Amino acid sequence: MIETKIKEAEEKDKFPALYSTEKRESIILVKKAFPDGKLEGVVMHPKNAFGEYSMVWSPMKYKRMSVGSELTIKFIQE
């Protein structure tokens, strides 16, 4: 098994960054925020959507996770 951790940076303007829905049903790793507010990134959670990519994540649905938030991802090798 391979385990990796992604930790939210302390600088608010720095990317990539972790964004989530209010109750953490979905977490995305955002690479870039556009001037119109749309977010570009990849799904990290839930696992059935892991790796989905989009340039139109809604800033109304997703908010940046707090400083120090950490996401652990475990990959099982077969």
N, C-alpha and C positions, 0 to 999 in steps of 0.2 A: 504494500500500500504506500502511496505517495501522499504526503500531507503538506499543504501550503497555507499560509495565513496572509490575509490582506488586511492592513490596518489603515484606518482613516487618518489622513494627514492633519497636521495642526494648522496649516495655512488654508484659508477658505477659498482662495483662487487657484489652488494647485490641483492639477488633474494627473492621473486618473483619480476618481473619488467614488466612494460608496454612497448610493442613494437607495432608499427603500420606501415602500408604501407605509402607511400609518401603523399597521399592525404587523409589519415585517412579512406579509404574505409573499412579497416579491422583493428581491434585492438585485440591483443592477450595478455594474462597474461602468461608470460614465467616463468616457475619454475626453468629451468636449461638450460645452454648453454654447448654443448658438445665441446671437443677439435677440432673437424672437422668443427665447426661453426654452426651446426644444432641446432635448438631450440626446447625445449620441453615445451608445454603449452596448454592453453585452449582459445578458441575464446570468446571474450567479446562483440564484435560488428562486423558485423551486427547481429541484434536479430534473424534473421532466421537461423543463424549458431551458436547461443549462446550455449556454453557447448561442442562444438566439441573439441576433444583432439587429439594431434599428437606429435610425437617425431621427426618429420622431417620438421618443418617450415624452410623456406629458409632465411638465413641471408642476401641474396642478395635482397629479397623482403621486409623484415621487419627490421626496425631500432628502437633502443631504444628511447623512447620518452624523451623529455628534463626534467630536474629536476623540480619538482613542478607540472608537468602535472597531471591532475586529471580526473578520469572517474567516472561518477555517473551512477549507475545501479538502476533501479526502478522495483520492482516486484509487480505485481497486484495480490492480493488475491481474489480468487473467492469463 
